[in-house]
Amino acid sequence: MPNYAIVENGLVINTVAAEPDYAAQQGWVKFDGEVGIGWGYADGKFVDTRVIPPPVDAPPAPTKEELLAQLQAIQAQIQAL
């Protein structure tokens, strides 16, 4: 069964597998390959217009000195109990 994109205002809002006759009645657009929700459709072509956020760097690992300071603070809290 072929794949179709449901397009509204130049934007793919869903993809479905359907019989050609039914898809034509609905006005769905046939595609081969990769197309997904959020893609654009104009002039008979699909374009991936989704914004992919850049990778986020992990915060730097604490230094030995920072860990020792945290340990000392926790030990002081335990002693206070």
N, C-alpha and C positions, 0 to 999 in steps of 0.2 A: 504494500500500500504506500503510495507516495506521501511525502511530507509537504505541509503547507504552512505558511505564515498568515496569521490574522493581523492585518495592518490597519491601524487607525491613525489618521493625521500624520502619515509618514513614519510611524513608529510601530515596530512589531510588539504586540501585546500578548501574543501566545503563539505556540506552534502545535500542530496537530497532524496525525496521520489520518487520511480520509480517502474515500473513493473520489475519483476525478469529477464525476458528474455532480456529486453533492458539493464538493469544494468550489466548483465553478458557480453553482447557484448561490453560494455564500459570498463569493467575491474574494476568496482566499488566494494567496499567491504561492505557486509551487516553487520549491527550492530543492537543490541538491547540495550536499555538503553541510557545513556548519552555519546555522543561523539560530539566534536565540532572542529571548525577550529582551527588549531594550535596544535592539539593533534598529538602525534607520533603513528606510526604503524609499528610493527616489530614482526616477528615470530607469525603472526596470532593474535596479541593482540594490543588493543588500550591503549595508556598510555597518561595521561594528563601531557604534558611536558611544558605547558605554564608557564611563570614566572609571578607570581602575586606579585606586589610590596607590601612591608610592609605598614601598615597603617601609615599615617603621623599624628604626634601629632599636635594639634592646638597650636598656640602660646599662652603663658600665658596671661590672661586678665590684662590690665593695673591696677596699684595700684591706690588708691584714690589720693595719692600725685601726681602721673603722670598725672591723669586726671585734677586735679586742676591746674597743671603747664600748660597744654595744653589750658585750659580755660583762664587762665591769658594771655597767649600769643595771643590767638584769640581776647580777649577783648582789648589788647594793639593795635592790628592791626585795630580793629574797631574804636578805639579812634583816631588813626592816620588819618582816612579818614575824 
